[in-house]
Every structure is written in structure tokens, then in C-alpha cells.
């Protein structure tokens, strides 16, 4: 019962602080000048939204995935002498098969070709 009362009091304090912050905030009024892009005082020449190649984004995601996998390989090499060799072998084999399968899958869906 005491825990529930304390929770309600803390919730009321949080809501009160949120309402006070919203009331005294200076950013309540948003004008068109504040929302428009600034280009040395001139009207914008073109749209702010530049078309972004999704292929470039997917290549960067592939790079990040393989980069993380490389950071997982280094401790495997360092852990070679201090672990059971059979468990180490099966773990590394599973990891490399997973790595090769992901590379094959990306090659199969033609993610590794830059242009079509």
C-alpha cells in the first residue's frame, strides 16, 4: 500500500514538473522563419530532401555487420590456448559457417554488386 502511494506521489510530481516546463517554455510559438532552412538570407534554391540511394545504405549496413564479426573473431584467436580445443573448434566452425552463409546470401540477392 505504501509503495502504491509513493508511486502515485512520484507520478504526480513528474506530471506537475512536465506541465510547468511546458507552460514556461519559450519554444511554444513556431514561426515560418524559424522552421525554414537558412541559406544566407535567400530563399532556398532546391528542396531540403535529397534522394538517398538505399543501395548505399545497405552496403554500409553490410560493412557494419562484417566489421562486428571481425571484432568477434579476434577474441576467438586469443582464446585458443586457454580453452577446450574441441569446444573452441566447434564454436569457430559454427561462426565461420554463419559468416560464409551470410556472405553467400548477400551475394545471392545481389547486394554486393554496386550497380544493376
PyMOL commands that set and color helices and strands:
alter all, ss='L'
color gray80, all
select helices_A, chain A and resi 2-24+32-35+54-78+85-108
alter helices_A, ss='H'
color red, helices_A
deselect
rebuild
show_as cartoon
